[in-house]
Amino acid sequence: MRLAWLAWLWRHGDEYGFGGGWLSGVVGSLVVVATALVVAYSLRRNRPLSLAAGAAVGGAGFAWLATH
């Protein structure tokens, strides 16, 4: 299953923010994940808010990568 997913990503990578090259796409994805983790960690005292904020930041970041 994982190999099929990688093959699909290879064919459709330009649609998900990897159009500028694989290195910039991977770096951008890692930055989005790291930012979401920092937001979630900073709100760790309130778990529902932490999960919601981390998911919102991650979703917004990946949406921005997919459209730019």
VMD Tcl script that builds the backbone (N, CA, C; Angstrom):
set m [mol new atoms 204]
animate dup $m
set s [atomselect $m all]
$s set {name element resname resid chain x y z} {
  {N N MET 1 A 0.820 -1.190 0.000}
  {CA C MET 1 A 0.000 0.000 0.000}
  {C C MET 1 A 0.869 1.260 0.000}
  {N N ARG 2 A 1.930 1.244 0.760}
  {CA C ARG 2 A 2.780 2.430 0.825}
  {C C ARG 2 A 3.465 2.701 -0.508}
  {N N LEU 3 A 3.863 1.659 -1.204}
  {CA C LEU 3 A 4.500 1.851 -2.504}
  {C C LEU 3 A 3.505 2.393 -3.525}
  {N N ALA 4 A 2.269 1.930 -3.445}
  {CA C ALA 4 A 1.238 2.448 -4.354}
  {C C ALA 4 A 0.989 3.923 -4.078}
  {N N TRP 5 A 0.994 4.311 -2.797}
  {CA C TRP 5 A 0.798 5.709 -2.450}
  {C C TRP 5 A 1.957 6.551 -2.969}
  {N N LEU 6 A 3.186 6.074 -2.835}
  {CA C LEU 6 A 4.344 6.817 -3.339}
  {C C LEU 6 A 4.301 6.945 -4.856}
  {N N ALA 7 A 3.877 5.898 -5.537}
  {CA C ALA 7 A 3.754 5.966 -7.000}
  {C C ALA 7 A 2.694 6.987 -7.401}
  {N N TRP 8 A 1.571 7.005 -6.666}
  {CA C TRP 8 A 0.533 7.982 -6.952}
  {C C TRP 8 A 1.049 9.397 -6.704}
  {N N LEU 9 A 1.770 9.603 -5.597}
  {CA C LEU 9 A 2.314 10.917 -5.283}
  {C C LEU 9 A 3.323 11.358 -6.334}
  {N N TRP 10 A 4.095 10.428 -6.862}
  {CA C TRP 10 A 5.068 10.754 -7.901}
  {C C TRP 10 A 4.361 11.272 -9.164}
  {N N ARG 11 A 3.244 10.638 -9.523}
  {CA C ARG 11 A 2.500 11.060 -10.718}
  {C C ARG 11 A 1.776 12.384 -10.520}
  {N N HIS 12 A 1.251 12.622 -9.309}
  {CA C HIS 12 A 0.425 13.800 -9.057}
  {C C HIS 12 A 1.105 14.806 -8.137}
  {N N GLY 13 A 2.395 14.758 -8.019}
  {CA C GLY 13 A 3.112 15.628 -7.092}
  {C C GLY 13 A 2.978 17.097 -7.398}
  {N N ASP 14 A 2.838 17.447 -8.673}
  {CA C ASP 14 A 2.724 18.857 -9.039}
  {C C ASP 14 A 1.449 19.492 -8.484}
  {N N GLU 15 A 0.437 18.684 -8.240}
  {CA C GLU 15 A -0.830 19.211 -7.744}
  {C C GLU 15 A -0.800 19.495 -6.249}
  {N N TYR 16 A 0.201 19.019 -5.537}
  {CA C TYR 16 A 0.232 19.138 -4.079}
  {C C TYR 16 A 1.457 19.881 -3.571}
  {N N GLY 17 A 1.910 20.880 -4.303}
  {CA C GLY 17 A 2.957 21.738 -3.816}
  {C C GLY 17 A 4.370 21.297 -4.143}
  {N N PHE 18 A 4.515 20.239 -4.927}
  {CA C PHE 18 A 5.845 19.772 -5.281}
  {C C PHE 18 A 6.227 20.196 -6.699}
  {N N GLY 19 A 5.505 21.132 -7.285}
  {CA C GLY 19 A 5.762 21.582 -8.639}
  {C C GLY 19 A 7.076 22.340 -8.775}
  {N N GLY 20 A 7.538 22.969 -7.695}
  {CA C GLY 20 A 8.787 23.709 -7.723}
  {C C GLY 20 A 9.991 22.832 -7.483}
  {N N GLY 21 A 9.787 21.555 -7.404}
  {CA C GLY 21 A 10.870 20.621 -7.132}
  {C C GLY 21 A 10.575 19.839 -5.863}
  {N N TRP 22 A 11.089 18.630 -5.817}
  {CA C TRP 22 A 10.815 17.755 -4.672}
  {C C TRP 22 A 11.457 18.269 -3.396}
  {N N LEU 23 A 12.644 18.856 -3.496}
  {CA C LEU 23 A 13.316 19.336 -2.294}
  {C C LEU 23 A 12.525 20.469 -1.650}
  {N N SER 24 A 12.097 21.432 -2.431}
  {CA C SER 24 A 11.322 22.544 -1.854}
  {C C SER 24 A 9.973 22.059 -1.331}
  {N N GLY 25 A 9.378 21.071 -1.984}
  {CA C GLY 25 A 8.113 20.520 -1.502}
  {C C GLY 25 A 8.261 19.805 -0.177}
  {N N VAL 26 A 9.339 19.035 -0.043}
  {CA C VAL 26 A 9.580 18.314 1.209}
  {C C VAL 26 A 9.902 19.298 2.329}
  {N N VAL 27 A 10.728 20.290 2.032}
  {CA C VAL 27 A 11.061 21.291 3.046}
  {C C VAL 27 A 9.808 22.049 3.472}
  {N N GLY 28 A 8.976 22.437 2.523}
  {CA C GLY 28 A 7.740 23.127 2.861}
  {C C GLY 28 A 6.814 22.276 3.709}
  {N N SER 29 A 6.708 20.998 3.383}
  {CA C SER 29 A 5.860 20.095 4.155}
  {C C SER 29 A 6.389 19.924 5.574}
  {N N LEU 30 A 7.698 19.798 5.718}
  {CA C LEU 30 A 8.287 19.662 7.051}
  {C C LEU 30 A 8.101 20.929 7.878}
  {N N VAL 31 A 8.188 22.077 7.242}
  {CA C VAL 31 A 7.964 23.340 7.960}
  {C C VAL 31 A 6.521 23.443 8.438}
  {N N VAL 32 A 5.576 23.019 7.614}
  {CA C VAL 32 A 4.161 23.044 8.016}
  {C C VAL 32 A 3.938 22.113 9.199}
  {N N VAL 33 A 4.493 20.909 9.145}
  {CA C VAL 33 A 4.335 19.954 10.245}
  {C C VAL 33 A 4.980 20.499 11.518}
  {N N ALA 34 A 6.175 21.060 11.403}
  {CA C ALA 34 A 6.861 21.607 12.579}
  {C C ALA 34 A 6.068 22.767 13.177}
  {N N THR 35 A 5.514 23.631 12.346}
  {CA C THR 35 A 4.721 24.749 12.848}
  {C C THR 35 A 3.465 24.256 13.564}
  {N N ALA 36 A 2.804 23.259 12.995}
  {CA C ALA 36 A 1.617 22.695 13.647}
  {C C ALA 36 A 1.979 22.065 14.989}
  {N N LEU 37 A 3.127 21.388 15.060}
  {CA C LEU 37 A 3.554 20.795 16.328}
  {C C LEU 37 A 3.878 21.858 17.368}
  {N N VAL 38 A 4.510 22.944 16.958}
  {CA C VAL 38 A 4.822 24.026 17.897}
  {C C VAL 38 A 3.538 24.659 18.433}
  {N N VAL 39 A 2.569 24.888 17.559}
  {CA C VAL 39 A 1.293 25.462 18.002}
  {C C VAL 39 A 0.595 24.510 18.965}
  {N N ALA 40 A 0.561 23.231 18.625}
  {CA C ALA 40 A -0.094 22.254 19.488}
  {C C ALA 40 A 0.625 22.136 20.831}
  {N N TYR 41 A 1.938 22.184 20.818}
  {CA C TYR 41 A 2.704 22.062 22.061}
  {C C TYR 41 A 2.518 23.299 22.937}
  {N N SER 42 A 2.426 24.459 22.311}
  {CA C SER 42 A 2.269 25.677 23.104}
  {C C SER 42 A 0.915 25.734 23.806}
  {N N LEU 43 A -0.056 25.024 23.312}
  {CA C LEU 43 A -1.392 24.991 23.922}
  {C C LEU 43 A -1.664 23.672 24.640}
  {N N ARG 44 A -0.623 23.015 25.104}
  {CA C ARG 44 A -0.747 21.654 25.645}
  {C C ARG 44 A -1.591 21.556 26.909}
  {N N ARG 45 A -1.815 22.641 27.606}
  {CA C ARG 45 A -2.607 22.579 28.839}
  {C C ARG 45 A -4.093 22.368 28.553}
  {N N ASN 46 A -4.533 22.741 27.397}
  {CA C ASN 46 A -5.924 22.554 26.987}
  {C C ASN 46 A -5.918 21.631 25.767}
  {N N ARG 47 A -6.082 20.327 26.008}
  {CA C ARG 47 A -5.910 19.337 24.951}
  {C C ARG 47 A -6.849 19.527 23.753}
  {N N PRO 48 A -8.141 19.748 23.938}
  {CA C PRO 48 A -8.998 19.939 22.757}
  {C C PRO 48 A -8.579 21.147 21.918}
  {N N LEU 49 A -8.233 22.240 22.578}
  {CA C LEU 49 A -7.778 23.423 21.855}
  {C C LEU 49 A -6.454 23.153 21.155}
  {N N SER 50 A -5.578 22.406 21.813}
  {CA C SER 50 A -4.280 22.066 21.229}
  {C C SER 50 A -4.445 21.256 19.946}
  {N N LEU 51 A -5.293 20.248 19.990}
  {CA C LEU 51 A -5.513 19.414 18.808}
  {C C LEU 51 A -6.196 20.205 17.686}
  {N N ALA 52 A -7.164 21.024 18.050}
  {CA C ALA 52 A -7.880 21.805 17.043}
  {C C ALA 52 A -6.968 22.836 16.389}
  {N N ALA 53 A -6.176 23.518 17.185}
  {CA C ALA 53 A -5.281 24.542 16.636}
  {C C ALA 53 A -4.188 23.916 15.773}
  {N N GLY 54 A -3.616 22.807 16.231}
  {CA C GLY 54 A -2.598 22.119 15.432}
  {C C GLY 54 A -3.151 21.629 14.106}
  {N N ALA 55 A -4.362 21.082 14.135}
  {CA C ALA 55 A -4.988 20.610 12.896}
  {C C ALA 55 A -5.323 21.773 11.970}
  {N N ALA 56 A -5.780 22.889 12.535}
  {CA C ALA 56 A -6.110 24.047 11.707}
  {C C ALA 56 A -4.866 24.631 11.046}
  {N N VAL 57 A -3.783 24.743 11.811}
  {CA C VAL 57 A -2.538 25.270 11.251}
  {C C VAL 57 A -1.989 24.324 10.187}
  {N N GLY 58 A -2.013 23.027 10.468}
  {CA C GLY 58 A -1.542 22.053 9.483}
  {C C GLY 58 A -2.382 22.060 8.223}
  {N N GLY 59 A -3.689 22.084 8.378}
  {CA C GLY 59 A -4.576 22.122 7.212}
  {C C GLY 59 A -4.394 23.376 6.387}
  {N N ALA 60 A -4.278 24.509 7.072}
  {CA C ALA 60 A -4.076 25.768 6.347}
  {C C ALA 60 A -2.731 25.775 5.629}
  {N N GLY 61 A -1.709 25.254 6.286}
  {CA C GLY 61 A -0.383 25.212 5.661}
  {C C GLY 61 A -0.342 24.320 4.440}
  {N N PHE 62 A -0.939 23.150 4.551}
  {CA C PHE 62 A -0.937 22.250 3.396}
  {C C PHE 62 A -1.843 22.761 2.276}
  {N N ALA 63 A -2.927 23.430 2.631}
  {CA C ALA 63 A -3.773 24.039 1.608}
  {C C ALA 63 A -2.999 25.142 0.876}
  {N N TRP 64 A -2.248 25.930 1.631}
  {CA C TRP 64 A -1.452 26.980 0.997}
  {C C TRP 64 A -0.387 26.371 0.090}
  {N N LEU 65 A 0.268 25.307 0.531}
  {CA C LEU 65 A 1.278 24.647 -0.321}
  {C C LEU 65 A 0.654 24.085 -1.590}
  {N N ALA 66 A -0.560 23.566 -1.474}
  {CA C ALA 66 A -1.200 22.955 -2.641}
  {C C ALA 66 A -1.627 23.986 -3.678}
  {N N THR 67 A -1.853 25.231 -3.244}
  {CA C THR 67 A -2.343 26.231 -4.180}
  {C C THR 67 A -1.270 27.217 -4.637}
  {N N HIS 68 A -0.079 27.148 -4.103}
  {CA C HIS 68 A 0.979 28.084 -4.505}
  {C C HIS 68 A 2.168 27.356 -5.063}
}
mol reanalyze $m
mol bondsrecalc $m
mol representation Tube
mol addrep $m
